[in-house]
Amino acid sequence: MRWRVAVGSSSFAAENDSPLRRLGDAGADIVPNVLGRRLTEDEIIGHLEGVDGLLAGLEPLNRHVLESAPKLKAIARVGIGMDNVDLEAAEELGIRVSNTPDEPAAAVAEMTLAALLSLARGIVVANSDLHAGRWNKGIGRSIAELCVLIVGYGRIGAEVAALLKRFGAKILVADPFVEDSRRIPDYAWVQLDEGLRVVDAVTLHANATGVLLSKDQFSLMKDGALVLNSARGHLIDEDALIDALGTGKIRGAWLDVFWEEPYHGRLLAHDNVLLTPHISTYTRGCRRTMECAAVENLLRDLDKAREGSREGRIAGRGDQ
């Protein structure tokens, strides 16, 4: 029996075709994402017609979509977050769901460090000034001078904390769900609002559904603080962030995730905001390992579907 596998992820195997070769060796017929971008609801419904498995990106996989794909047996998310997948509907429909929670941690942590260095040293503004013909030699701060709040201590948050600790930063962590056995004594474990009052920078790595930084939270922070977000766009109130940037309460920000993607919002007008198009996992090594892991997850779950197994329908879920 040959499986029919659709690719939803817009950049799947763009740098290395080994995931596609693995699918071919396993006897799968591949339906590529020929649009090269995130698919809309109507587009993913058409894309899933007659499909057994999906290598998912961030396309909407809600109940309506899943109910429109009666042959679909397995979804393998290329990445960590599964906010775009209706897990309850998948469970009810007998669709196995997996993700790749381990592979992205190092790449996202590295990108977070790069962004913090850029903001703390004023590289973003200095670059803009010099391109505009202004020779302004601003004074920045080293990582060792900073007190940094890590919000969310999953795989990525823990990796970010370890990197910043090696650079000499003082680390605070806000995550009420961390077991005592994982609480490293070198870090200060705090409530979110408590930590916001004292830090120079806050970086978000939480798997949360609501807003974490709104007007009230920004008002607690020291003037000139930095904000970084590589987790989920909705964790920050955009209007409140723009107001805080305008008053100087927030001196700079980095966003790799947005309320709507592609992003065309008001932050484009702020030269003290570093904006990247959701590329924290976009290193060759990270993409290859994530994509290969997703392929193995999908083939495993399709084999289980063939065997009629009723166990382990949602597997591999992890946090930030």
Buried (B, 14 or more C-beta within 10 A) or exposed (E): EEBBBBBBBBBBBEEBEEBBEBBEEBEBBBBBBEEEEBBEEEBBBEBBBEBBBBBBBBBBBBEEBBBBBEEBBBBBBBBBBBEBBBBEBBEEBEBBBBBBBBBBBBBBBBBBBBBBBBBBBBBBBBEEBEEEEEEEEEEBBEBEEBBBBBBBBBBBBBBBBBBBBEBEBBBBBBBEEBEEEEEBEEBBBBEBEBBBEBBBBBBBBBBBEEBBBBEEBBEBBBEEBBBBBBBBBBBBBBEBBBBBBEEEBBBBBBBBBBBEEEBEBEBEEBEBBBBBEBEBBBBEEBBBBBBBBBBBBBBBBBEBBEEEEEEEBBBBBBBB
